[in-house]
Amino acid sequence: MIALHRSTQTFQSSMQISNCEILSKSTATVLETLELSQKKMEAAIEGFKDMQISMDGLVNAYNNQLTILGYVIETVGCSARTQDKILDTVENISEKLDNNAIGTLRS
């Protein structure tokens, strides 16, 4: 009889605990609660999937920007080398003209 009384008290206590609240509800209420929880979980999972797609898009956009930046850096480098070549050519022409002018003056 004491064991039965303790079991009854344990069962009643478990029905009062918030995590074991489900034991005190009807089957329909329990199913409704579980379905609601399942829908919330599915919504959370969809949210995480959307965030993953969004993150993938951000990573792709970042990689595209890096590629474009690489092309810009390469173009600027080519432009600088071209400017150096033009400057060298102008200096050579200037030296030749100066040398020709000096040679003409001496003659």
Backbone as a chain_set.jsonl record, in Angstrom:
{"seq": "MIALHRSTQTFQSSMQISNCEILSKSTATVLETLELSQKKMEAAIEGFKDMQISMDGLVNAYNNQLTILGYVIETVGCSARTQDKILDTVENISEKLDNNAIGTLRS", "coords": {"N": [[0.809, -1.188, 0.0], [1.97, 1.237, 0.741], [3.88, 1.531, -1.267], [2.218, 1.811, -3.484], [0.967, 4.21, -2.816], [3.192, 5.949, -2.88], [3.858, 5.743, -5.584], [1.588, 6.898, -6.719], [1.838, 9.513, -5.734], [4.229, 10.227, -6.974], [3.428, 10.113, -9.657], [1.459, 12.123, -9.671], [3.072, 14.313, -9.033], [4.718, 14.404, -11.259], [2.896, 15.167, -13.177], [2.555, 17.782, -12.555], [4.913, 19.057, -13.057], [6.415, 21.22, -15.371], [7.72, 20.267, -17.721], [6.697, 17.74, -17.87], [4.099, 18.135, -18.33], [2.578, 17.255, -20.363], [1.58, 14.775, -19.703], [-0.749, 15.182, -18.326], [-2.654, 15.949, -20.132], [-5.205, 15.633, -22.694], [-5.379, 13.187, -25.372], [-5.91, 14.365, -27.858], [-5.178, 17.018, -27.4], [-2.485, 16.665, -26.846], [-1.585, 15.673, -29.329], [-2.15, 17.895, -30.93], [-0.42, 19.774, -29.783], [2.039, 18.546, -30.318], [1.987, 18.568, -33.139], [2.002, 21.311, -33.591], [4.496, 21.936, -32.526], [6.057, 20.488, -34.325], [5.534, 21.902, -36.703], [6.687, 24.351, -36.044], [9.352, 23.566, -35.837], [9.81, 22.751, -38.482], [9.502, 25.211, -39.766], [11.668, 26.556, -38.657], [13.76, 25.023, -39.691], [13.433, 25.528, -42.442], [13.999, 28.231, -42.388], [16.712, 28.124, -41.707], [17.667, 26.833, -43.983], [17.124, 28.8, -45.904], [18.846, 30.778, -44.973], [21.25, 29.483, -45.473], [21.245, 29.37, -48.266], [21.307, 32.088, -48.729], [23.797, 32.698, -47.582], [25.443, 31.213, -49.287], [25.022, 32.67, -51.621], [26.161, 35.105, -50.853], [28.835, 34.321, -50.522], [29.461, 33.578, -53.153], [29.096, 36.06, -54.453], [31.099, 37.526, -53.164], [33.383, 36.118, -54.02], [33.193, 36.657, -56.762], [33.591, 39.435, -56.729], [36.227, 39.481, -55.8], [37.501, 38.302, -57.987], [36.995, 40.211, -59.998], [38.335, 42.386, -58.84], [40.927, 41.368, -58.954], [41.301, 41.405, -61.742], [41.197, 44.162, -62.165], [43.459, 45.018, -60.733], [45.433, 43.729, -62.235], [45.067, 45.046, -64.692], [45.712, 47.693, -63.989], [48.388, 47.295, -63.357], [49.386, 46.555, -65.899], [48.872, 48.942, -67.243], [50.584, 50.673, -65.865], [53.059, 49.57, -66.584], [52.955, 50.019, -69.341], [52.913, 52.827, -69.369], [55.455, 53.275, -68.313], [57.019, 52.264, -70.431], [56.302, 54.053, -72.465], [57.286, 56.444, -71.371], [60.049, 55.809, -71.291], [60.505, 55.6, -74.06], [59.9, 58.224, -74.911], [61.9, 59.603, -73.521], [64.176, 58.502, -74.774], [63.776, 59.387, -77.409], [63.889, 62.117, -76.946], [66.549, 62.364, -76.051], [67.884, 61.596, -78.406], [67.046, 63.622, -80.137], [68.173, 65.804, -78.807], [70.89, 65.129, -79.026], [71.141, 65.163, -81.816], [70.583, 67.841, -82.265], [72.732, 69.033, -80.951], [74.786, 67.996, -82.512], [74.179, 69.221, -84.956], [74.534, 71.874, -84.312], [77.281, 71.929, -83.901], [78.209, 71.505, -86.406]], "CA": [[0.0, 0.0, 0.0], [2.886, 2.381, 0.787], [4.476, 1.648, -2.601], [1.18, 2.348, -4.358], [0.805, 5.621, -2.439], [4.365, 6.672, -3.405], [3.718, 5.792, -7.045], [0.548, 7.885, -6.999], [2.427, 10.835, -5.484], [5.204, 10.472, -8.039], [2.675, 10.392, -10.873], [0.848, 13.44, -9.513], [4.15, 15.309, -9.101], [5.18, 14.517, -12.646], [1.89, 15.899, -13.942], [2.652, 19.193, -12.205], [6.159, 19.599, -13.591], [6.112, 21.8, -16.691], [8.204, 19.408, -18.804], [5.86, 16.537, -17.907], [2.735, 18.626, -18.417], [1.908, 16.496, -21.41], [0.924, 13.612, -19.1], [-2.057, 15.555, -17.782], [-3.512, 16.44, -21.204], [-5.889, 14.62, -23.497], [-4.647, 12.752, -26.562], [-6.097, 15.373, -28.911], [-4.364, 18.179, -27.037], [-1.084, 16.264, -27.013], [-1.311, 15.631, -30.77], [-2.145, 19.279, -31.411], [0.821, 20.38, -29.297], [3.149, 17.957, -31.073], [1.917, 19.076, -34.51], [2.442, 22.705, -33.546], [5.954, 21.892, -32.345], [6.638, 20.024, -35.581], [5.46, 23.013, -37.661], [7.697, 25.334, -35.651], [10.655, 23.007, -36.212], [9.911, 22.817, -39.943], [9.725, 26.619, -40.114], [13.052, 26.874, -38.287], [14.63, 24.348, -40.666], [13.337, 26.303, -43.682], [14.753, 29.466, -42.159], [18.137, 27.803, -41.8], [17.961, 26.568, -45.398], [17.155, 30.106, -46.574], [20.089, 31.445, -44.583], [22.342, 28.802, -46.171], [21.212, 29.86, -49.645], [21.762, 33.474, -48.667], [25.242, 32.675, -47.341], [26.07, 30.764, -50.53], [24.984, 33.818, -52.524], [27.164, 36.074, -50.398], [30.166, 33.786, -50.827], [29.644, 33.694, -54.605], [29.277, 37.48, -54.775], [32.425, 37.897, -52.658], [34.373, 35.541, -54.936], [33.121, 37.424, -58.01], [34.237, 40.721, -56.485], [37.671, 39.234, -55.753], [37.943, 38.069, -59.362], [36.992, 41.517, -60.666], [39.431, 43.165, -58.255], [42.157, 40.824, -59.531], [41.414, 41.935, -63.099], [41.507, 45.597, -62.063], [44.869, 45.121, -60.327], [46.236, 43.333, -63.401], [44.955, 46.126, -65.676], [46.503, 48.828, -63.497], [49.794, 46.91, -63.524], [49.7, 46.671, -67.332], [48.883, 50.369, -67.569], [51.822, 51.25, -65.316], [54.177, 49.115, -67.43], [52.831, 50.737, -70.61], [53.358, 54.204, -69.126], [56.92, 53.238, -68.195], [57.57, 52.096, -71.778], [56.107, 55.326, -73.174], [58.24, 57.391, -70.8], [61.38, 55.443, -71.793], [60.555, 55.949, -75.481], [59.964, 59.69, -75.0], [63.238, 60.008, -73.077], [65.115, 58.128, -75.838], [63.581, 60.321, -78.521], [64.386, 63.415, -76.491], [68.018, 62.296, -76.071], [68.32, 61.587, -79.805], [66.841, 64.968, -80.676], [69.187, 66.667, -78.196], [72.175, 64.777, -79.641], [71.111, 65.673, -83.194], [70.657, 69.307, -82.199], [74.118, 69.364, -80.601], [75.587, 67.687, -83.698], [73.884, 70.239, -85.955], [75.167, 73.112, -83.865], [78.728, 71.785, -84.054], [78.585, 71.506, -87.811]], "C": [[0.863, 1.266, 0.0], [3.501, 2.608, -0.594], [3.481, 2.243, -3.585], [0.964, 3.838, -4.08], [1.964, 6.466, -2.991], [4.285, 6.806, -4.925], [2.691, 6.835, -7.451], [1.087, 9.296, -6.806], [3.429, 11.204, -6.577], [4.493, 10.846, -9.335], [2.042, 11.78, -10.813], [1.904, 14.547, -9.6], [4.606, 15.507, -10.533], [4.18, 15.261, -13.509], [1.969, 17.393, -13.664], [3.914, 19.846, -12.764], [5.907, 20.066, -15.024], [6.571, 20.917, -17.845], [7.381, 18.141, -18.933], [4.389, 16.897, -17.986], [1.912, 17.814, -19.395], [1.15, 15.289, -20.849], [-0.482, 13.929, -18.61], [-3.04, 16.001, -18.857], [-4.164, 15.286, -21.942], [-5.052, 14.293, -24.728], [-4.745, 13.798, -27.671], [-5.233, 16.6, -28.642], [-2.89, 17.88, -27.234], [-0.719, 16.256, -28.49], [-1.249, 17.039, -31.357], [-0.854, 19.989, -31.011], [2.017, 19.858, -30.082], [3.158, 18.45, -32.516], [2.385, 20.526, -34.58], [3.956, 22.783, -33.392], [6.645, 21.464, -33.627], [6.628, 21.147, -36.62], [6.5, 24.083, -37.343], [9.088, 24.854, -36.038], [10.856, 23.075, -37.723], [10.167, 24.25, -40.404], [11.157, 27.026, -39.791], [14.026, 26.262, -39.283], [14.612, 25.1, -41.992], [14.102, 27.618, -43.561], [16.245, 29.24, -42.273], [18.539, 27.513, -43.241], [18.055, 27.878, -46.176], [18.431, 30.864, -46.233], [21.277, 30.806, -45.288], [22.416, 29.277, -47.612], [21.734, 31.291, -49.687], [23.272, 33.538, -48.467], [25.988, 32.22, -48.595], [26.107, 31.906, -51.54], [26.015, 34.866, -52.151], [28.574, 35.61, -50.733], [30.445, 33.906, -52.323], [29.87, 35.147, -55.021], [30.655, 37.96, -54.337], [33.51, 37.377, -53.594], [34.374, 36.273, -56.278], [33.806, 38.779, -57.862], [35.757, 40.567, -56.432], [38.235, 39.021, -57.153], [38.029, 39.394, -60.117], [38.131, 42.38, -60.15], [40.779, 42.679, -58.781], [42.384, 41.342, -60.94], [41.787, 43.417, -63.083], [42.975, 45.793, -61.702], [45.784, 44.772, -61.493], [46.229, 44.435, -64.461], [45.778, 47.338, -65.264], [47.99, 48.534, -63.64], [50.23, 47.024, -64.971], [49.784, 48.136, -67.746], [50.163, 51.032, -67.07], [53.022, 50.839, -66.164], [54.154, 49.831, -68.78], [53.296, 52.182, -70.46], [54.875, 54.273, -68.987], [57.572, 53.112, -69.569], [57.451, 53.396, -72.572], [57.108, 56.361, -72.675], [59.655, 57.099, -71.284], [61.535, 55.845, -73.257], [60.677, 57.463, -75.659], [61.343, 60.18, -74.588], [64.283, 59.675, -74.14], [65.006, 59.08, -77.024], [64.143, 61.69, -78.157], [65.907, 63.444, -76.515], [68.533, 62.339, -77.505], [68.158, 62.967, -80.429], [67.877, 65.933, -80.122], [70.547, 66.405, -78.826], [72.242, 65.285, -81.079], [71.237, 67.194, -83.21], [72.074, 69.74, -81.874], [75.021, 69.112, -81.803], [75.391, 68.729, -84.786], [74.547, 71.554, -85.585], [76.677, 73.057, -84.065], [79.125, 71.86, -85.527], [78.573, 72.836, -88.397]], "O": [[0.528, 2.25, -0.661], [3.627, 3.749, -1.039], [3.841, 3.074, -4.418], [0.798, 4.629, -5.008], [1.747, 7.562, -3.507], [4.606, 7.856, -5.481], [2.895, 7.572, -8.415], [0.823, 10.178, -7.623], [3.47, 12.343, -7.043], [4.9, 11.778, -10.028], [2.084, 12.526, -11.791], [1.649, 15.602, -10.181], [4.852, 16.631, -10.97], [4.567, 15.92, -14.474], [1.492, 18.191, -14.469], [3.963, 21.065, -12.922], [5.253, 19.369, -15.799], [5.875, 20.826, -18.856], [7.365, 17.524, -19.998], [3.526, 16.055, -17.737], [0.693, 17.705, -19.261], [0.182, 14.832, -21.456], [-1.316, 13.03, -18.493], [-4.16, 16.396, -18.531], [-3.747, 14.133, -21.837], [-4.132, 15.031, -25.081], [-3.756, 14.077, -28.348], [-4.627, 17.153, -29.56], [-2.134, 18.72, -27.722], [0.332, 16.77, -28.873], [-0.389, 17.333, -32.187], [-0.267, 20.719, -31.81], [2.901, 20.624, -30.465], [4.225, 18.723, -33.065], [3.08, 20.917, -35.518], [4.617, 23.591, -34.044], [7.693, 22.003, -33.984], [7.609, 21.325, -37.341], [7.116, 24.651, -38.244], [9.91, 25.639, -36.511], [11.941, 23.415, -38.194], [10.953, 24.48, -41.323], [11.789, 27.754, -40.557], [15.002, 26.9, -39.677], [15.662, 25.292, -42.606], [14.763, 28.059, -44.501], [16.964, 30.05, -42.857], [19.624, 27.9, -43.675], [18.949, 28.053, -47.003], [19.027, 31.512, -47.094], [22.217, 31.505, -45.665], [23.498, 29.555, -48.129], [22.506, 31.655, -50.574], [23.951, 34.341, -49.108], [27.037, 32.77, -48.93], [27.106, 32.09, -52.236], [26.666, 35.446, -53.019], [29.408, 36.402, -51.173], [31.545, 34.293, -52.719], [30.738, 35.43, -55.847], [31.308, 38.716, -55.056], [34.447, 38.103, -53.927], [35.434, 36.488, -56.866], [34.518, 39.221, -58.764], [36.491, 41.409, -56.95], [39.323, 39.503, -57.468], [39.02, 39.664, -60.796], [38.818, 43.036, -60.933], [41.675, 43.486, -59.027], [43.509, 41.682, -61.308], [42.596, 43.869, -63.893], [43.657, 46.632, -62.29], [46.793, 45.44, -61.716], [47.263, 44.725, -65.062], [46.462, 47.94, -66.091], [48.768, 49.417, -64.001], [51.316, 47.53, -65.256], [50.667, 48.52, -68.512], [50.757, 51.853, -67.769], [53.901, 51.656, -66.436], [55.203, 50.207, -69.305], [53.996, 52.703, -71.329], [55.508, 55.207, -69.479], [58.57, 53.779, -69.843], [58.386, 53.793, -73.267], [57.712, 57.076, -73.475], [60.387, 58.018, -71.649], [62.576, 56.37, -73.651], [61.476, 57.928, -76.472], [61.901, 61.072, -75.227], [65.184, 60.477, -74.388], [66.014, 59.522, -77.574], [64.797, 62.339, -78.974], [66.5, 64.433, -76.947], [69.506, 63.036, -77.794], [69.031, 63.428, -81.165], [68.402, 66.777, -80.848], [71.281, 67.345, -79.13], [73.281, 65.78, -81.514], [71.915, 67.761, -84.067], [72.575, 70.705, -82.452], [75.914, 69.909, -82.09], [76.347, 69.086, -85.474], [75.062, 72.264, -86.449], [77.285, 74.082, -84.377], [80.251, 72.237, -85.852], [78.87, 72.991, -89.581]]}, "num_chains": 1, "name": "protein.A"}
